[in-house]
Amino acid sequence: KQWYQRRVRGINLRMEGFMQLFGYGLAVTGSVAFIPQITKIVQSRNGEGINYGMFATIDIITSLVSTFCIKTGLDYSNWLELLITNVQVLTIQLLGRWYLGDTRSLLLLTLTKLLTTGLLIITPLSYLHLALRCILPIMVIAKVTTTVKHYREKSTGALSGVTLALQSFQFSGRCVTAAWAGASEFLVPSAINATFAFVHLVQFWVYRTKTKAE
C-alpha cells in the first residue's frame, strides 16, 4: 500500500511539474500571438479591415481575467500571457486608429483604457467574479458576430493567419491547464475562445484559398 501511495504521489508531482512547464509554454505563445498581427498592420501602414469590436472585446476580457487571477494569487504562469495579450491587443487598436488618422478615437481609446485599468485595480474580488460570469454572454455574442461577418464577406479581413493559429493553440492549452487546476471559472471561457479561434482559422484558410484560386 505504501509503495502504491508513493507511486501515485510521484506521478502527481511529475504531472504538476509538466503542467507548470506547459503553462509557461502557453505564456510564451500568448506573448507572441499578436505580434504577426501587429507586424502586418505596421508593414501595410493601414488600419482598414480590422474588426475593432472584436479586439475591444478581447481587451476587456483579458483585462478582467488577468486582474482576477492576480488578485486571487494564482501563479503567474496562469495569467502572464493574458496580460501580455492585453497589451498587444491595445497596441493593435492604437496602431489601427493611428494609421486611419482617427485622432478622436485614438484619444478616447487611451482615456478609456486608463479609466478601466484604474477601476479594475480598486474593484473588490467578489465583484470581479460576478463580472466574469456576466461577460460570458457578451463574449459569445462578439465571437458569433465576428464569425457571421467573416461568412457574409467571405473574408477574415486583415486578420493574421499566424495569430489565429497561435490563439487556437493558446486557448486549447488553457482548457487543459484550467481543468487540471480545477479553475472551473476559466474552463468555459477558454473552451469558447479555443472553439472560435479554430473556426476563424478555418475561415481564414478557406477564404484565402478561394481568393487565390480565383
Residue frames as a rotation matrix with the C-alpha (Angstrom) as fourth column:
LYS 1
0.567 0.824 0.000 0.00
0.824 -0.567 0.000 0.00
0.000 0.000 -1.000 0.00
GLN 2
0.455 -0.480 -0.750 2.84
0.136 -0.795 0.591 2.42
-0.880 -0.371 -0.296 0.83
TRP 3
-0.629 -0.687 0.363 4.55
0.427 0.084 0.900 1.60
-0.649 0.722 0.240 -2.46
TYR 4
-0.129 0.693 0.709 1.30
0.979 -0.026 0.204 2.38
0.160 0.721 -0.675 -4.31
GLN 5
0.779 0.429 -0.458 0.88
0.546 -0.823 0.157 5.69
-0.310 -0.372 -0.875 -2.45
ARG 6
-0.017 -0.872 -0.489 4.48
0.085 -0.489 0.868 6.69
-0.996 -0.027 0.083 -3.23
ARG 7
-0.635 -0.172 0.753 3.91
0.704 0.271 0.656 5.76
-0.317 0.947 -0.051 -6.86
VAL 8
0.334 0.859 0.387 0.75
0.925 -0.379 0.044 7.89
0.184 0.344 -0.921 -7.09
ARG 9
0.689 -0.132 -0.713 2.46
0.292 -0.849 0.440 10.77
-0.664 -0.511 -0.546 -5.30
GLY 10
-0.393 -0.919 -0.011 5.38
0.272 -0.128 0.954 10.58
-0.878 0.372 0.300 -7.72
ILE 11
-0.411 0.337 0.847 3.06
0.910 0.096 0.404 10.62
0.054 0.936 -0.346 -10.74
ASN 12
0.676 0.725 -0.131 1.17
0.736 -0.673 0.078 13.62
-0.032 -0.149 -0.988 -9.33
LEU 13
0.343 -0.637 -0.690 4.41
0.160 -0.684 0.711 15.52
-0.925 -0.355 -0.133 -8.75
ARG 14
-0.673 -0.603 0.429 5.57
0.485 0.079 0.871 14.81
-0.559 0.794 0.239 -12.30
MET 15
-0.049 0.760 0.648 2.20
0.973 -0.111 0.204 15.90
0.227 0.641 -0.733 -13.69
GLU 16
0.756 0.300 -0.582 2.28
0.503 -0.835 0.224 19.10
-0.418 -0.462 -0.782 -11.65
GLY 17
-0.153 -0.907 -0.392 5.76
0.134 -0.412 0.901 19.86
-0.979 0.086 0.185 -12.96
PHE 18
-0.662 -0.047 0.748 4.66
0.727 0.204 0.656 19.16
-0.183 0.978 -0.100 -16.53
MET 19
0.353 0.899 0.257 1.54
0.923 -0.380 0.060 21.32
0.151 0.216 -0.965 -16.22
GLN 20
0.550 -0.232 -0.802 3.60
0.275 -0.857 0.436 24.17
-0.788 -0.461 -0.407 -14.81
LEU 21
-0.587 -0.809 -0.007 6.04
0.186 -0.143 0.972 23.96
-0.788 0.569 0.235 -17.72
PHE 22
-0.405 0.548 0.732 3.10
0.911 0.179 0.371 23.69
0.073 0.817 -0.572 -20.13
GLY 23
0.646 0.649 -0.402 1.65
0.706 -0.708 -0.007 26.84
-0.289 -0.279 -0.916 -18.55
TYR 24
0.046 -0.726 -0.686 4.93
0.030 -0.686 0.727 28.63
-0.998 -0.054 -0.009 -19.14
GLY 25
-0.765 -0.305 0.567 4.85
0.513 0.243 0.823 27.44
-0.389 0.921 -0.029 -22.75
LEU 26
0.141 0.905 0.402 1.36
0.981 -0.183 0.067 28.88
0.134 0.385 -0.913 -23.17
ALA 27
0.568 -0.011 -0.823 2.59
0.370 -0.890 0.267 32.12
-0.735 -0.456 -0.502 -21.64
VAL 28
-0.541 -0.820 -0.186 5.28
0.093 -0.279 0.956 32.30
-0.836 0.500 0.227 -24.32
THR 29
-0.575 0.411 0.707 2.70
0.818 0.276 0.505 31.50
0.012 0.869 -0.495 -27.03
GLY 30
0.519 0.837 -0.175 0.39
0.848 -0.530 -0.019 34.21
-0.109 -0.139 -0.984 -25.70
SER 31
0.192 -0.546 -0.816 3.30
0.268 -0.770 0.579 36.61
-0.944 -0.330 -0.002 -25.58
VAL 32
-0.783 -0.582 -0.218 3.90
-0.080 -0.254 0.964 36.34
-0.617 0.773 0.152 -29.31
ALA 33
-0.272 0.735 0.621 0.38
0.752 0.565 -0.340 35.52
-0.600 0.375 -0.707 -30.57
PHE 34
0.728 0.684 -0.058 -0.49
0.527 -0.611 -0.591 39.01
-0.440 0.399 -0.805 -31.77
ILE 35
-0.085 -0.849 -0.522 2.97
-0.034 -0.521 0.853 40.06
-0.996 0.090 0.015 -32.92
PRO 36
-0.701 -0.143 0.699 2.25
0.647 0.286 0.707 38.82
-0.301 0.947 -0.108 -36.50
GLN 37
0.337 0.905 0.261 -0.95
0.941 -0.334 -0.056 40.92
0.036 0.264 -0.964 -36.49
ILE 38
0.622 -0.198 -0.758 0.93
0.181 -0.905 0.385 44.00
-0.762 -0.377 -0.527 -35.26
THR 39
-0.475 -0.879 0.048 3.65
0.167 -0.037 0.985 43.41
-0.864 0.476 0.165 -37.86
LYS 40
-0.363 0.429 0.827 1.04
0.928 0.249 0.278 43.11
-0.086 0.868 -0.489 -40.61
ILE 41
0.722 0.670 -0.169 -0.53
0.668 -0.740 -0.081 46.45
-0.179 -0.054 -0.982 -39.65
VAL 42
0.354 -0.680 -0.642 2.84
-0.033 -0.695 0.718 48.24
-0.935 -0.233 -0.269 -39.43
GLN 43
-0.606 -0.644 0.468 4.05
0.395 0.267 0.879 46.83
-0.691 0.717 0.093 -42.75
SER 44
-0.208 0.622 0.755 0.86
0.963 -0.007 0.271 47.79
0.174 0.783 -0.598 -44.58
ARG 45
-0.959 -0.135 -0.249 0.57
0.214 -0.921 -0.324 51.09
-0.185 -0.364 0.913 -42.66
ASN 46
-0.547 0.837 -0.016 -3.17
-0.371 -0.224 0.901 50.58
0.751 0.499 0.433 -42.92
GLY 47
-0.888 0.258 0.380 -5.83
-0.341 0.184 -0.922 50.33
-0.308 -0.948 -0.075 -40.23
GLU 48
-0.044 0.914 -0.404 -8.63
-0.998 -0.024 0.053 49.20
0.038 0.405 0.913 -42.54
GLY 49
0.106 0.196 -0.975 -10.12
-0.422 0.896 0.134 45.72
0.900 0.397 0.178 -42.46
ILE 50
-0.881 -0.427 -0.203 -9.64
0.026 0.384 -0.923 45.38
0.472 -0.819 -0.327 -38.69
ASN 51
0.175 0.952 -0.251 -12.57
0.379 0.170 0.910 44.25
0.909 -0.255 -0.331 -36.58
TYR 52
-0.596 -0.481 0.643 -12.16
-0.295 -0.613 -0.733 46.80
0.747 -0.627 0.223 -33.80
GLY 53
0.335 0.802 0.494 -15.19
-0.849 0.030 0.528 45.49
0.409 -0.596 0.691 -31.95
MET 54
0.787 -0.094 -0.610 -13.60
0.152 0.987 0.044 42.05
0.598 -0.128 0.792 -31.68
PHE 55
-0.226 -0.967 -0.118 -10.30
0.488 -0.007 -0.873 43.44
0.843 -0.255 0.474 -30.39
ALA 56
-0.351 0.199 0.915 -12.13
-0.663 -0.742 -0.093 45.70
0.661 -0.640 0.393 -27.92
THR 57
0.745 0.666 0.019 -13.92
-0.525 0.569 0.633 42.62
0.411 -0.482 0.774 -26.54
ILE 58
0.468 -0.676 -0.570 -10.61
0.551 0.727 -0.410 40.74
0.691 -0.122 0.712 -26.21
ASP 59
-0.460 -0.635 0.620 -9.17
-0.028 -0.688 -0.725 43.81
0.887 -0.351 0.299 -24.47
ILE 60
0.092 0.603 0.792 -11.98
-0.868 -0.342 0.361 43.89
0.489 -0.721 0.492 -21.89
ILE 61
0.898 0.327 -0.295 -11.91
-0.190 0.893 0.409 40.13
0.397 -0.311 0.864 -21.24
THR 62
0.225 -0.896 -0.382 -8.13
0.602 0.436 -0.669 39.83
0.766 -0.079 0.638 -20.87
SER 63
-0.441 -0.315 0.840 -8.08
-0.360 -0.796 -0.487 42.89
0.822 -0.517 0.237 -18.59
LEU 64
0.381 0.728 0.570 -10.78
-0.846 0.027 0.532 41.40
0.372 -0.685 0.627 -16.37
VAL 65
0.907 0.002 -0.421 -9.42
0.069 0.986 0.151 37.84
0.416 -0.166 0.894 -16.25
SER 66
-0.022 -0.994 -0.103 -5.78
0.458 0.082 -0.885 38.83
0.889 -0.066 0.454 -15.66
THR 67
-0.351 -0.035 0.936 -6.81
-0.631 -0.729 -0.265 41.22
0.692 -0.683 0.234 -12.86
PHE 68
0.692 0.680 0.241 -8.92
-0.664 0.470 0.581 38.47
0.283 -0.562 0.777 -11.27
CYS 69
0.685 -0.491 -0.538 -6.03
0.371 0.871 -0.323 35.97
0.628 0.022 0.778 -11.49
ILE 70
-0.344 -0.866 0.363 -3.56
0.116 -0.423 -0.899 38.42
0.932 -0.267 0.246 -9.94
LYS 71
-0.177 0.351 0.919 -5.90
-0.839 -0.542 0.045 39.29
0.514 -0.764 0.391 -7.08
THR 72
0.855 0.518 0.039 -6.64
-0.473 0.745 0.471 35.63
0.215 -0.421 0.881 -6.32
GLY 73
0.279 -0.857 0.434 -2.91
-0.796 0.046 0.603 34.89
-0.537 -0.513 -0.669 -6.10
LEU 74
0.932 0.061 0.356 -2.68
0.128 0.865 -0.484 32.39
-0.338 0.497 0.799 -8.95
ASP 75
0.001 -0.986 0.169 0.78
0.507 0.146 0.850 31.53
-0.862 0.085 0.500 -10.26
TYR 76
-0.029 -0.025 -0.999 1.87
-0.499 -0.866 0.036 33.93
-0.866 0.500 0.013 -12.98
SER 77
-0.949 -0.298 0.103 2.03
-0.083 0.549 0.832 31.08
-0.304 0.781 -0.546 -15.49
ASN 78
-0.368 0.897 0.243 -1.80
0.841 0.433 -0.325 31.15
-0.397 0.085 -0.914 -15.40
TRP 79
0.632 0.728 -0.268 -2.22
0.589 -0.675 -0.444 34.82
-0.504 0.123 -0.855 -16.31
LEU 80
-0.204 -0.811 -0.549 1.01
0.169 -0.582 0.796 36.23
-0.964 0.069 0.255 -17.72
GLU 81
-0.820 -0.144 0.554 0.09
0.547 0.086 0.833 35.58
-0.168 0.986 0.008 -21.35
LEU 82
0.221 0.963 0.156 -3.32
0.971 -0.231 0.053 37.20
0.088 0.140 -0.986 -20.80
LEU 83
0.507 -0.106 -0.855 -1.68
0.340 -0.887 0.311 40.37
-0.792 -0.449 -0.414 -19.53
ILE 84
-0.592 -0.788 -0.170 0.76
0.069 -0.260 0.963 40.45
-0.803 0.559 0.209 -22.44
THR 85
-0.511 0.526 0.680 -2.08
0.859 0.277 0.432 39.69
0.039 0.804 -0.593 -24.86
ASN 86
0.514 0.744 -0.427 -3.94
0.782 -0.611 -0.122 42.64
-0.352 -0.271 -0.896 -23.41
VAL 87
0.045 -0.607 -0.794 -1.01
-0.015 -0.795 0.607 44.95
-0.999 -0.015 -0.044 -24.15
GLN 88
-0.851 -0.414 0.324 -0.72
0.265 0.194 0.945 43.61
-0.454 0.889 -0.055 -27.70
VAL 89
-0.137 0.896 0.422 -4.46
0.990 0.112 0.083 43.96
0.027 0.429 -0.903 -28.39
LEU 90
0.576 0.275 -0.770 -4.34
0.430 -0.903 -0.001 47.55
-0.695 -0.330 -0.638 -27.15
THR 91
-0.410 -0.828 -0.383 -1.35
-0.050 -0.398 0.916 48.17
-0.911 0.395 0.122 -29.45
ILE 92
-0.692 0.226 0.685 -3.33
0.709 0.389 0.588 46.80
-0.133 0.893 -0.430 -32.42
GLN 93
0.383 0.923 -0.019 -6.22
0.916 -0.383 -0.124 49.14
-0.122 0.030 -0.992 -31.69
LEU 94
0.420 -0.300 -0.856 -3.95
0.135 -0.912 0.386 52.16
-0.897 -0.278 -0.343 -31.22
LEU 95
-0.675 -0.736 0.044 -1.94
0.104 -0.035 0.994 51.44
-0.730 0.676 0.100 -34.39
GLY 96
-0.403 0.609 0.683 -5.08
0.914 0.310 0.262 50.88
-0.051 0.730 -0.682 -36.43
ARG 97
0.659 0.673 -0.335 -6.60
0.680 -0.724 -0.116 54.17
-0.321 -0.151 -0.935 -35.32
TRP 98
0.085 -0.735 -0.672 -3.27
0.029 -0.673 0.739 55.92
-0.996 -0.083 -0.036 -35.89
TYR 99
-0.827 -0.452 0.333 -2.94
0.295 0.155 0.943 54.75
-0.478 0.878 0.005 -39.49
LEU 100
-0.056 0.886 0.459 -6.58
0.993 0.002 0.118 55.64
0.104 0.463 -0.880 -40.11
GLY 101
-0.770 -0.297 0.565 -5.82
0.272 -0.953 -0.130 59.14
0.577 0.054 0.815 -38.88
ASP 102
0.316 0.949 -0.009 -8.69
0.291 -0.088 0.953 58.85
0.903 -0.303 -0.304 -36.39
THR 103
-0.655 -0.690 0.308 -7.23
-0.010 -0.400 -0.917 61.10
0.756 -0.604 0.254 -33.67
ARG 104
-0.118 0.706 0.698 -10.50
-0.900 -0.374 0.225 61.40
0.420 -0.601 0.680 -31.77
SER 105
0.824 0.428 -0.371 -10.96
-0.290 0.882 0.372 57.63
0.487 -0.199 0.851 -31.42
LEU 106
0.042 -0.917 -0.397 -7.27
0.369 0.384 -0.846 57.29
0.928 -0.111 0.355 -30.54
LEU 107
-0.682 -0.258 0.685 -7.61
-0.414 -0.635 -0.652 59.76
0.603 -0.728 0.326 -27.65
LEU 108
0.252 0.888 0.385 -10.91
-0.914 0.088 0.397 58.25
0.318 -0.451 0.834 -26.49
LEU 109
0.673 -0.066 -0.736 -9.43
0.030 0.998 -0.062 54.74
0.739 0.020 0.674 -26.52
THR 110
-0.390 -0.917 -0.087 -6.43
0.237 -0.009 -0.971 55.85
0.890 -0.400 0.221 -24.46
LEU 111
-0.566 0.240 0.789 -8.56
-0.726 -0.599 -0.338 57.62
0.391 -0.764 0.513 -21.83
THR 112
0.548 0.832 -0.085 -10.99
-0.729 0.525 0.438 54.68
0.410 -0.178 0.895 -21.64
LYS 113
0.360 -0.510 -0.781 -8.14
0.246 0.860 -0.448 52.24
0.900 -0.031 0.435 -21.12
LEU 114
-0.701 -0.657 0.276 -6.64
-0.037 -0.353 -0.935 54.30
0.712 -0.666 0.223 -18.30
LEU 115
-0.249 0.715 0.653 -10.03
-0.935 -0.352 0.029 54.67
0.251 -0.604 0.757 -16.60
THR 116
0.680 0.533 -0.504 -10.87
-0.456 0.845 0.278 50.96
0.574 0.041 0.818 -16.96
THR 117
-0.061 -0.808 -0.585 -7.48
0.286 0.548 -0.786 49.91
0.956 -0.215 0.198 -15.56
GLY 118
-0.772 -0.215 0.598 -7.96
-0.411 -0.549 -0.728 52.14
0.485 -0.808 0.335 -12.53
LEU 119
0.149 0.934 0.324 -11.44
-0.959 0.057 0.276 50.76
0.240 -0.352 0.905 -11.89
LEU 120
0.591 0.037 -0.806 -10.27
-0.117 0.992 -0.040 47.14
0.798 0.118 0.591 -12.13
ILE 121
-0.469 -0.872 -0.140 -7.49
0.099 0.105 -0.990 47.77
0.878 -0.478 0.037 -9.62
ILE 122
-0.834 0.147 0.532 -9.87
-0.537 -0.440 -0.720 49.11
0.128 -0.886 0.446 -6.95
THR 123
0.146 0.951 -0.274 -12.80
-0.799 0.277 0.533 46.76
0.583 0.141 0.800 -7.67
PRO 124
-0.035 -0.103 0.994 -13.34
-0.850 0.526 0.025 44.10
-0.525 -0.844 -0.105 -4.93
LEU 125
-0.898 -0.438 -0.032 -12.66
-0.401 0.789 0.465 40.48
-0.179 0.430 -0.885 -5.89
SER 126
-0.471 0.795 0.382 -16.29
0.382 0.575 -0.724 39.44
-0.795 -0.195 -0.574 -5.40
TYR 127
0.439 0.632 -0.639 -17.45
-0.275 -0.583 -0.765 41.97
-0.856 0.511 -0.082 -8.00
LEU 128
-0.324 -0.634 -0.702 -14.76
-0.913 0.014 0.408 40.83
-0.249 0.773 -0.583 -10.44
HIS 129
-0.904 0.044 0.425 -16.01
0.050 0.999 0.002 37.25
-0.425 0.023 -0.905 -10.06
LEU 130
0.067 0.998 0.013 -19.55
0.331 -0.010 -0.944 38.43
-0.941 0.068 -0.331 -10.80
ALA 131
0.289 -0.031 -0.957 -18.32
-0.710 -0.677 -0.193 40.40
-0.642 0.735 -0.218 -13.83
LEU 132
-0.779 -0.623 -0.069 -16.62
-0.535 0.602 0.593 37.27
-0.328 0.499 -0.802 -15.18
ARG 133
-0.577 0.646 0.500 -19.97
0.522 0.762 -0.383 35.49
-0.629 0.040 -0.777 -15.20
CYS 134
0.374 0.799 -0.471 -21.81
0.156 -0.555 -0.817 38.42
-0.914 0.232 -0.332 -16.76
ILE 135
0.002 -0.469 -0.883 -19.28
-0.761 -0.573 0.303 38.98
-0.648 0.672 -0.358 -19.52
LEU 136
-0.638 -0.285 0.715 -19.51
0.069 0.904 0.422 35.43
-0.767 0.319 -0.557 -20.86
PRO 137
0.306 0.807 0.505 -22.68
0.687 0.180 -0.704 36.07
-0.659 0.562 -0.500 -22.95
ILE 138
0.724 -0.100 -0.682 -21.10
-0.361 -0.898 -0.252 39.25
-0.587 0.429 -0.686 -24.34
MET 139
-0.348 -0.937 -0.016 -18.03
-0.596 0.209 0.775 37.29
-0.723 0.279 -0.632 -25.39
VAL 140
-0.418 0.264 0.869 -20.15
0.510 0.860 -0.016 34.65
-0.752 0.436 -0.494 -27.15
ILE 141
0.680 0.731 -0.059 -22.17
0.408 -0.444 -0.798 37.30
-0.609 0.519 -0.600 -28.99
ALA 142
0.432 -0.610 -0.664 -18.99
-0.662 -0.715 0.227 39.06
-0.613 0.342 -0.712 -30.11
LYS 143
-0.599 -0.697 0.394 -17.45
-0.291 0.648 0.704 35.80
-0.746 0.307 -0.591 -31.36
VAL 144
-0.094 0.667 0.739 -20.61
0.710 0.565 -0.420 34.75
-0.698 0.485 -0.527 -33.20
THR 145
0.776 0.393 -0.493 -20.95
0.038 -0.810 -0.585 38.22
-0.630 0.436 -0.643 -34.75
THR 146
-0.008 -0.888 -0.459 -17.36
-0.754 -0.296 0.586 38.09
-0.657 0.351 -0.668 -36.00
THR 147
-0.644 -0.206 0.737 -17.85
0.139 0.916 0.377 34.59
-0.753 0.345 -0.561 -37.41
VAL 148
0.329 0.864 0.381 -21.03
0.693 0.053 -0.719 35.62
-0.641 0.501 -0.581 -39.26
LYS 149
0.649 -0.160 -0.744 -19.29
-0.378 -0.916 -0.133 38.74
-0.661 0.367 -0.655 -40.57
HIS 150
-0.476 -0.879 -0.011 -16.49
-0.529 0.276 0.802 36.62
-0.703 0.388 -0.597 -42.00
TYR 151
-0.450 0.376 0.810 -19.01
0.548 0.832 -0.082 34.27
-0.705 0.408 -0.580 -43.59
ARG 152
0.619 0.780 -0.094 -21.02
0.444 -0.446 -0.777 37.04
-0.648 0.439 -0.622 -45.22
GLU 153
0.619 -0.453 -0.641 -17.97
-0.625 -0.779 -0.052 38.85
-0.476 0.433 -0.765 -46.55
LYS 154
0.956 -0.291 0.046 -16.19
0.279 0.842 -0.461 35.60
0.095 0.454 0.886 -47.47
SER 155
0.103 -0.941 0.322 -13.10
0.146 -0.306 -0.941 37.12
0.984 0.144 0.106 -45.90
THR 156
0.442 -0.038 -0.896 -11.46
0.891 0.131 0.434 37.45
0.101 -0.991 0.092 -42.50
GLY 157
0.997 0.013 0.075 -10.34
0.012 -1.000 0.018 40.97
0.076 -0.018 -0.997 -43.32
ALA 158
0.380 -0.912 0.153 -6.88
-0.594 -0.367 -0.716 41.98
0.709 0.181 -0.681 -42.13
LEU 159
0.789 -0.056 0.612 -6.56
-0.524 0.460 0.717 39.16
-0.322 -0.886 0.334 -39.59
SER 160
-0.171 -0.929 -0.328 -3.23
-0.969 0.219 -0.114 37.34
0.178 0.298 -0.938 -39.49
GLY 161
0.581 0.380 -0.720 -3.38
-0.380 0.909 0.173 33.57
0.719 0.173 0.673 -40.04
VAL 162
-0.367 -0.805 -0.466 -0.36
0.209 0.417 -0.885 33.05
0.906 -0.422 0.015 -37.78
THR 163
-0.760 0.157 0.630 -2.07
-0.606 -0.519 -0.602 34.95
0.233 -0.840 0.490 -34.98
LEU 164
0.304 0.953 -0.013 -5.21
-0.914 0.295 0.278 32.83
0.269 -0.073 0.960 -35.35
ALA 165
0.369 -0.244 -0.897 -3.16
-0.017 0.963 -0.269 29.61
0.929 0.115 0.352 -35.25
LEU 166
-0.716 -0.697 -0.045 -1.29
0.087 -0.025 -0.996 30.70
0.693 -0.717 0.079 -32.12
GLN 167
-0.468 0.641 0.609 -4.54
-0.872 -0.447 -0.199 31.73
0.144 -0.624 0.768 -30.46
SER 168
0.504 0.674 -0.540 -6.09
-0.610 0.720 0.330 28.36
0.612 0.163 0.774 -31.22
PHE 169
-0.020 -0.621 -0.784 -3.17
0.337 0.734 -0.590 26.58
0.941 -0.276 0.194 -29.57
GLN 170
-0.819 -0.359 0.447 -3.07
-0.211 -0.536 -0.817 29.01
0.533 -0.764 0.363 -26.65
PHE 171
-0.207 0.833 0.514 -6.73
-0.970 -0.242 0.002 28.71
0.126 -0.498 0.858 -25.67
SER 172
0.548 0.326 -0.770 -6.83
-0.315 0.933 0.171 24.95
0.775 0.149 0.615 -26.26
GLY 173
-0.364 -0.789 -0.495 -3.90
0.328 0.389 -0.861 24.65
0.872 -0.475 0.117 -23.87
ARG 174
-0.760 0.128 0.637 -5.66
-0.560 -0.627 -0.542 26.88
0.330 -0.769 0.548 -21.35
CYS 175
0.398 0.905 -0.151 -8.57
-0.730 0.412 0.546 24.42
0.556 -0.107 0.824 -21.34
VAL 176
0.314 -0.379 -0.870 -6.11
0.308 0.908 -0.284 21.74
0.898 -0.179 0.402 -20.20
THR 177
-0.732 -0.681 -0.005 -4.44
0.251 -0.263 -0.932 23.86
0.633 -0.684 0.363 -17.50
ALA 178
-0.431 0.663 0.612 -7.78
-0.814 -0.579 0.054 25.17
0.390 -0.475 0.789 -16.21
ALA 179
0.584 0.654 -0.481 -9.17
-0.422 0.751 0.508 21.63
0.693 -0.094 0.715 -15.94
TRP 180
-0.004 -0.694 -0.720 -6.03
0.491 0.626 -0.606 20.41
0.871 -0.356 0.338 -14.16
ALA 181
-0.888 -0.390 0.243 -6.06
0.037 -0.589 -0.807 23.32
0.458 -0.708 0.538 -11.68
GLY 182
-0.398 0.828 -0.395 -9.78
0.917 0.347 -0.197 22.90
-0.027 -0.441 -0.897 -11.06
ALA 183
-0.769 0.088 -0.633 -10.34
0.013 -0.988 -0.152 26.50
-0.639 -0.125 0.759 -12.14
SER 184
-0.300 0.747 0.593 -13.85
0.871 0.469 -0.150 25.97
-0.390 0.471 -0.791 -13.49
GLU 185
0.491 0.518 -0.701 -14.45
0.262 -0.855 -0.448 29.71
-0.831 0.036 -0.555 -13.88
PHE 186
-0.112 -0.622 -0.775 -11.76
-0.684 -0.517 0.514 29.77
-0.721 0.588 -0.367 -16.60
LEU 187
-0.637 -0.187 0.748 -12.58
0.208 0.892 0.400 26.47
-0.742 0.411 -0.530 -18.31
VAL 188
0.303 0.858 0.414 -15.75
0.736 0.065 -0.674 27.59
-0.605 0.509 -0.612 -20.12
PRO 189
0.748 -0.053 -0.662 -14.29
-0.314 -0.907 -0.282 30.93
-0.585 0.418 -0.695 -21.41
SER 190
-0.334 -0.940 -0.067 -11.14
-0.594 0.154 0.790 29.10
-0.732 0.303 -0.610 -22.54
ALA 191
-0.449 0.241 0.860 -13.22
0.512 0.859 0.027 26.46
-0.732 0.452 -0.509 -24.35
ILE 192
0.673 0.739 -0.030 -15.29
0.449 -0.440 -0.778 29.13
-0.587 0.510 -0.628 -26.10
ASN 193
0.478 -0.580 -0.660 -12.19
-0.641 -0.744 0.188 31.06
-0.600 0.333 -0.727 -27.15
ALA 194
-0.552 -0.720 0.421 -10.49
-0.272 0.633 0.725 27.87
-0.788 0.286 -0.545 -28.36
THR 195
-0.044 0.649 0.760 -13.53
0.683 0.575 -0.451 26.87
-0.729 0.499 -0.468 -30.41
PHE 196
0.872 0.461 -0.165 -13.95
0.229 -0.682 -0.694 30.22
-0.433 0.567 -0.701 -32.14
ALA 197
0.161 -0.893 -0.420 -10.21
-0.666 -0.413 0.622 30.67
-0.728 0.179 -0.661 -32.66
PHE 198
-0.603 -0.343 0.721 -10.21
0.169 0.827 0.535 27.36
-0.780 0.445 -0.440 -34.55
VAL 199
0.343 0.821 0.457 -13.34
0.747 0.056 -0.663 28.32
-0.570 0.568 -0.593 -36.53
HIS 200
0.809 -0.072 -0.584 -11.78
-0.255 -0.937 -0.239 31.66
-0.530 0.342 -0.776 -37.52
LEU 201
-0.279 -0.960 0.016 -8.57
-0.501 0.160 0.851 29.88
-0.819 0.229 -0.526 -38.50
VAL 202
-0.368 0.252 0.895 -10.55
0.640 0.767 0.047 27.53
-0.675 0.590 -0.443 -40.77
GLN 203
0.734 0.678 -0.039 -12.39
0.474 -0.553 -0.685 30.51
-0.486 0.485 -0.727 -42.26
PHE 204
0.378 -0.682 -0.626 -9.08
-0.529 -0.714 0.458 32.27
-0.760 0.157 -0.631 -42.89
TRP 205
-0.627 -0.719 0.299 -7.60
-0.204 0.522 0.828 29.36
-0.752 0.458 -0.474 -44.85
VAL 206
-0.100 0.681 0.725 -10.83
0.784 0.503 -0.364 28.56
-0.612 0.532 -0.585 -46.74
TYR 207
0.841 0.489 -0.231 -11.40
0.286 -0.764 -0.578 32.13
-0.459 0.421 -0.782 -47.92
ARG 208
0.171 -0.874 -0.454 -7.70
-0.589 -0.460 0.664 32.67
-0.790 0.154 -0.594 -48.60
THR 209
-0.595 -0.378 0.710 -7.56
0.201 0.785 0.586 29.53
-0.778 0.492 -0.390 -50.73
LYS 210
0.286 0.802 0.525 -10.67
0.825 0.072 -0.560 30.54
-0.487 0.593 -0.641 -52.69
THR 211
0.772 -0.035 -0.635 -9.28
-0.164 -0.976 -0.146 34.03
-0.614 0.217 -0.759 -53.29
LYS 212
-0.276 -0.956 -0.101 -6.02
-0.488 0.049 0.872 32.60
-0.828 0.290 -0.480 -54.65
ALA 213
-0.431 0.190 0.882 -7.92
0.578 0.808 0.109 30.16
-0.693 0.557 -0.458 -56.87
GLU 214
0.642 0.761 0.093 -9.92
0.598 -0.421 -0.683 32.99
-0.481 0.493 -0.725 -58.39
